[in-house]
Amino acid sequence: MKYYAGDIAHGTGMLNLKNIVDAVNTINSIVNQNQPDKKKEEPKEEPKEEPPKHDRSAGRPGPAPSNTQKPVFTTSGAFTPSLDMNRYWRFNYGLLGPQDRVIYEKMEQAMLAEKPEIIITCHREPTIKYLMSILIAVIEDNWALFYVENSLNIATRGNEAKIMFVYNKFMKDRNGYAKKMEAVAKKVFETRVKDCKTRYSAELAIHDYLVETVKYDNTDTVSSHSPVGPLLTGKGVCEGIAEAFGFLCCACGVKVAMVSGTLNKEGHRWNVIELAGKRYHVDVTADLGGLHSYFNCDDGFMRQTHGFDRKTECTDDQYNFYTVNKSRFKTVKDSEPYIRDRLSKNIDSFEFLIEEKTDVKQILEAVKRNMKKSGSINAATSNNGCFRVIIK
């Protein structure tokens, strides 16, 4: 019998995870084998609901039945805000093939039941890299597994594997921490989401809440990598922030899951959201500076700074922040009518996106050209072509 230990260790910076590239590449290869390429043009039709197993109750404190679940929230149609702490979107599960889904479900049920280990039979060689990739898929889908480490140990004999899970310090009182986080979700729902008319506005309210209340901080390396840190202490890194965003959105009725990749070639985690049957990238961590640079982006925009191989199928920009606000422009010159309009209405803070390469100096010059009243520019910030101007 062979024994192996696998770990995606907590690091510093933008989630410097040991071996995350290998694990993510493995799950991407699995996904790509099971996801045939779609035709570029498809007939327009009302988005269909996903199979029931893609949406599940988190099932605390024990495993939920595997064959009696129904979809608990949709992505289109009228939005009625509601609070349900047990909702989550099995996005990564939906990308896997049937045999890998079986392992995913066994892992998920075992960890929800706090089992120390399970024995499974794989359809392929049970390498640590392969099994870690399935573990990551489970954890990225389900915020309720915040007490499980991105790590496992295995012992193998042929295609049979004993999987030994690694739990963190939150496991002993996971229900207590969950209740505290649920109290935060209730507060966010009551103060920010309850009166929202659309999923987009609910998502925006939750995004802005986290931007306003969370500081990027890795002092507590366990807390910061889980939703506990951002929600209960206001501190966290990309993994914890993405989990917190996913939890709050799903609890309020908006479909969100977490995904892995890189940001500026460093290991990183962010979210994928589904609105009206279309998927978008959301990176709250990268927006902590106050802009909405990564709010509902397509694959093309994200690849300018992020690395990922998974078929996220984020091909639309209808619900991109700047598209919705009609503040997305090809060139600086194209943006000047928008700038003049903001200034004429005495709006002292506004942001917009310039698609061609532009620096802050060019933006400052454009604003000064369009100023009719006396005043000065207090600040101008940028992030990947997105700019905010504040007038004093």
C-alpha positions in Angstrom: 0.0 0.0 0.0 1.3 3.4 -1.0 0.9 6.5 1.3 0.9 10.1 0.0 0.3 13.5 1.5 -1.2 16.3 -0.5 -1.5 19.9 0.6 -2.4 23.3 -0.8 -0.8 25.2 2.1 -1.8 28.6 3.3 0.6 31.2 2.1 0.9 35.0 2.0 0.1 37.5 -0.7 -2.6 36.7 -3.3 -3.1 33.1 -2.0 0.3 31.6 -2.7 -1.0 28.0 -2.6 1.5 25.1 -2.8 0.8 22.9 -5.8 -2.4 24.8 -6.7 -1.3 25.1 -10.4 -1.0 21.3 -10.6 -4.3 20.6 -8.9 -6.2 23.2 -11.0 -4.6 22.0 -14.2 -5.7 18.5 -13.3 -9.3 19.5 -12.7 -9.2 21.6 -15.9 -8.0 18.6 -17.9 -10.8 16.5 -16.4 -13.4 19.2 -17.2 -12.1 19.7 -20.7 -12.4 15.9 -21.4 -16.0 15.9 -20.3 -17.2 19.3 -21.8 -17.6 19.2 -25.6 -17.0 22.5 -27.4 -20.2 24.5 -28.0 -21.1 26.0 -31.3 -20.3 29.7 -31.6 -23.9 30.5 -32.4 -26.9 28.9 -30.7 -30.6 29.6 -31.1 -31.8 32.1 -28.6 -34.2 30.6 -26.0 -35.3 31.0 -22.4 -32.4 29.7 -20.2 -33.2 26.2 -18.9 -32.7 25.2 -15.3 -29.7 23.0 -14.5 -30.1 19.4 -13.3 -31.2 19.3 -9.7 -27.8 18.1 -8.4 -26.1 21.3 -9.4 -28.0 23.2 -6.7 -28.0 21.7 -3.2 -28.7 22.4 0.4 -25.5 22.6 2.4 -26.9 20.0 4.7 -25.4 21.0 8.0 -24.8 19.4 10.3 -24.7 16.1 8.4 -24.8 14.9 4.8 -27.8 15.7 2.7 -29.6 13.0 0.7 -28.0 12.7 -2.7 -31.1 12.0 -4.8 -33.9 14.0 -3.4 -32.7 17.5 -4.0 -34.5 20.1 -6.1 -33.2 23.3 -7.6 -33.5 26.0 -4.9 -32.8 29.2 -6.9 -32.9 30.3 -10.5 -30.9 32.7 -12.6 -33.6 34.4 -14.6 -37.1 35.7 -14.3 -38.5 38.0 -11.6 -36.3 38.3 -8.6 -37.8 38.1 -5.1 -35.2 38.5 -2.4 -35.2 35.7 0.1 -32.8 34.5 2.7 -31.8 30.8 2.8 -28.5 29.9 4.4 -28.4 26.4 2.9 -28.3 27.4 -0.8 -25.2 26.9 -2.9 -24.3 26.4 -6.5 -22.4 23.2 -7.5 -20.7 25.0 -10.4 -17.5 22.9 -10.4 -19.5 19.7 -9.9 -21.5 20.5 -13.0 -18.2 20.6 -15.0 -17.1 17.1 -14.1 -17.9 13.8 -15.8 -20.1 11.2 -14.2 -17.3 9.1 -12.6 -15.6 12.1 -11.1 -19.0 13.4 -9.7 -19.3 10.1 -7.8 -16.0 10.8 -6.0 -17.0 14.5 -5.4 -20.3 13.4 -3.8 -18.6 10.9 -1.5 -16.0 13.5 -0.4 -18.7 16.1 0.2 -20.9 13.8 2.2 -18.0 12.6 4.3 -16.7 16.1 5.1 -20.2 17.4 6.0 -20.5 14.4 8.4 -17.0 15.2 9.8 -15.6 11.8 8.9 -11.9 11.5 9.2 -11.5 9.2 6.2 -13.2 7.3 3.4 -12.3 4.5 1.0 -13.1 4.9 -2.7 -12.5 3.0 -5.9 -11.4 5.3 -8.8 -11.8 4.8 -12.5 -8.2 5.9 -13.0 -5.0 5.8 -11.0 -5.8 7.6 -7.7 -2.9 10.0 -7.6 -2.7 12.7 -5.0 -2.9 15.4 -7.7 -6.1 13.9 -9.2 -7.8 13.5 -5.8 -6.8 16.9 -4.7 -8.4 18.4 -7.8 -11.7 16.8 -6.8 -11.3 18.1 -3.2 -10.7 21.6 -4.5 -13.9 21.4 -6.7 -15.9 20.4 -3.6 -14.5 23.1 -1.4 -14.9 25.8 -4.0 -18.6 25.0 -4.5 -19.6 24.8 -0.8 -18.9 27.6 1.7 -20.2 25.4 4.5 -16.9 23.4 4.3 -15.0 26.3 5.8 -13.6 23.9 8.4 -11.9 21.7 5.9 -8.3 22.4 4.7 -7.1 22.4 1.1 -5.2 19.3 2.0 -5.5 15.5 2.2 -3.5 12.4 2.8 -4.1 9.2 0.8 -3.1 5.5 0.9 -3.6 3.5 -2.3 -3.7 -0.1 -3.5 -4.3 -0.3 -7.2 -7.3 1.8 -8.0 -8.5 1.9 -4.4 -7.7 4.8 -2.2 -8.1 5.7 1.4 -8.7 9.4 1.6 -7.8 11.1 5.0 -9.2 14.6 5.3 -7.5 17.5 7.2 -9.7 19.7 9.3 -8.8 23.2 10.7 -9.4 24.9 14.1 -13.0 25.8 13.2 -14.2 22.1 13.0 -14.8 21.8 16.8 -17.3 24.6 16.8 -18.3 24.8 13.1 -22.0 25.2 13.9 -21.2 28.1 16.3 -19.1 29.9 13.6 -21.7 29.1 11.0 -24.4 30.8 13.1 -22.3 33.9 13.5 -21.7 34.1 9.8 -25.4 33.6 9.2 -26.1 36.5 11.5 -23.9 38.6 9.3 -25.8 37.4 6.2 -29.1 38.3 7.8 -27.8 41.8 8.5 -26.6 42.2 5.0 -29.9 40.9 3.6 -32.0 43.3 5.8 -29.9 46.4 5.2 -28.6 45.9 1.7 -30.5 43.3 -0.3 -34.1 43.0 0.9 -35.3 45.9 -1.3 -33.3 45.0 -4.4 -35.4 44.5 -7.5 -32.9 42.5 -9.5 -30.2 39.9 -9.0 -27.7 42.4 -10.4 -28.5 45.0 -7.8 -28.4 42.4 -5.0 -25.0 41.2 -6.3 -23.7 44.8 -6.4 -25.0 45.5 -2.9 -23.1 42.5 -1.5 -19.9 43.3 -3.5 -19.9 46.8 -2.2 -20.6 45.7 1.3 -17.4 43.5 1.3 -15.3 46.2 -0.4 -16.4 48.7 2.4 -15.9 46.3 5.3 -13.0 44.0 4.5 -9.3 44.6 4.6 -6.8 42.4 2.8 -4.9 40.8 5.7 -3.2 37.4 6.2 -2.3 37.8 9.9 -4.5 34.8 10.9 -3.6 32.4 8.1 -6.5 30.0 8.8 -9.2 32.6 9.4 -8.2 34.8 6.4 -8.5 31.8 4.0 -12.1 31.1 5.1 -15.3 33.1 5.1 -14.8 33.4 8.9 -12.2 36.2 8.5 -13.9 38.5 6.1 -17.3 38.1 7.7 -16.5 38.1 11.4 -13.2 40.1 11.7 -13.2 42.1 8.4 -9.9 40.6 7.4 -9.1 38.1 4.7 -7.3 37.1 1.5 -8.7 36.1 -1.8 -9.9 32.6 -0.8 -11.8 33.8 2.2 -13.2 36.9 0.4 -14.4 34.8 -2.5 -16.0 32.3 -0.1 -17.7 35.1 1.8 -19.0 36.6 -1.4 -20.3 33.3 -2.6 -22.0 32.6 0.7 -23.8 35.9 0.9 -24.9 35.8 -2.7 -26.3 32.3 -2.5 -28.0 33.0 0.8 -29.7 36.0 -0.8 -30.8 34.0 -3.9 -28.0 34.8 -6.4 -26.0 31.9 -7.9 -22.3 32.2 -7.2 -19.4 29.8 -6.9 -15.6 30.0 -6.4 -13.0 29.2 -8.9 -9.1 29.0 -8.9 -6.4 30.4 -11.2 -3.8 33.1 -11.0 -3.7 36.9 -10.8 -0.6 38.4 -12.2 0.9 34.9 -12.1 0.2 34.4 -8.4 -2.2 31.7 -7.1 -5.6 33.3 -6.7 -9.3 32.6 -6.2 -12.4 34.6 -7.3 -16.0 33.9 -8.3 -18.3 33.0 -11.2 -21.9 34.3 -11.1 -24.8 33.4 -13.3 -27.4 36.0 -14.3 -30.2 35.3 -16.8 -28.5 32.2 -18.0 -25.1 33.9 -18.7 -21.9 33.6 -16.6 -19.6 36.3 -15.5 -16.3 36.6 -13.5 -16.4 38.6 -10.2 -13.2 39.3 -8.3 -14.0 41.2 -5.1 -10.4 41.0 -3.8 -9.1 42.8 -6.9 -11.8 45.5 -6.4 -10.9 46.2 -2.7 -9.4 49.5 -3.9 -12.9 50.8 -4.5 -13.4 50.4 -8.3 -15.6 47.8 -10.0 -12.9 46.7 -12.4 -13.7 43.0 -12.1 -17.5 43.2 -11.6 -19.1 40.8 -14.1 -16.4 40.4 -16.7 -16.1 38.1 -19.6 -13.2 35.6 -20.2 -11.4 38.0 -22.6 -11.2 40.9 -20.1 -10.2 38.6 -17.2 -7.4 37.0 -19.2 -5.6 40.3 -19.3 -4.6 39.8 -15.7 -5.9 36.4 -14.6 -4.9 32.9 -15.7 -7.4 30.0 -15.9 -8.0 27.1 -18.2 -11.4 26.0 -17.0 -14.3 26.4 -19.4 -16.1 29.0 -17.4 -18.1 30.1 -20.5 -18.2 33.7 -19.4 -18.7 35.1 -22.9 -21.1 38.0 -22.3 -20.7 41.6 -21.0 -24.4 42.6 -20.7 -24.2 42.8 -16.9 -20.7 44.2 -16.7 -20.7 47.1 -14.3 -19.5 49.6 -16.9 -21.8 48.3 -19.6 -24.8 48.6 -17.3 -23.8 52.2 -16.4 -23.0 53.1 -20.0 -19.5 54.1 -18.9 -17.4 51.8 -21.1 -15.5 53.4 -23.9 -13.0 52.4 -26.6 -10.8 55.5 -26.3 -10.3 58.5 -24.0 -11.8 60.7 -26.6 -14.9 58.6 -26.6 -15.3 59.1 -22.9 -15.3 62.9 -22.9 -19.0 63.4 -23.4 -19.6 61.1 -20.4 -17.0 63.1 -18.4 -18.7 66.4 -19.4 -22.1 65.1 -18.4 -20.8 64.1 -14.9 -19.2 67.4 -14.4 -22.2 69.4 -15.6 -24.4 67.6 -13.0 -21.9 68.3 -10.2 -21.2 64.6 -9.7 -18.0 64.7 -7.8 -17.1 61.0 -8.0 -17.4 58.8 -11.0 -15.7 55.8 -12.7 -15.5 54.5 -16.2 -13.6 52.0 -18.4 -11.3 52.7 -21.3 -10.6 49.7 -23.5 -7.5 50.9 -25.2 -4.3 51.3 -23.1 -4.6 54.5 -21.1 -2.8 56.0 -18.1 -4.0 58.3 -15.3 -2.2 61.3 -16.9 -4.4 61.0 -20.0 -7.5 60.8 -17.9 -6.5 63.9 -15.8 -6.0 65.9 -19.0 -9.4 64.8 -20.4 -11.1 65.9 -17.2 -9.3 69.3 -17.1 -10.3 69.9 -20.8 -14.0 69.4 -19.9 -14.1 71.5 -16.7 -16.2 74.6 -17.1 -16.3 75.6 -13.5 -13.4 76.3 -11.2 -12.3 73.3 -9.2 -9.5 70.7 -8.9 -9.2 67.0 -9.2 -8.7 65.5 -5.8 -7.8 62.0 -6.9 -7.7 59.7 -9.9 -7.2 56.0 -9.5 -7.0 53.2 -12.0 -7.1 49.4 -12.2 -6.7 47.5 -15.5 -8.2 50.3 -17.6 -10.9 51.3 -15.1 -10.7 54.8 -13.6 -12.3 56.7 -10.8 -12.1 60.5 -10.7 -12.9 62.5 -7.6 -13.5 66.3 -7.9 -12.7 68.6 -5.1 
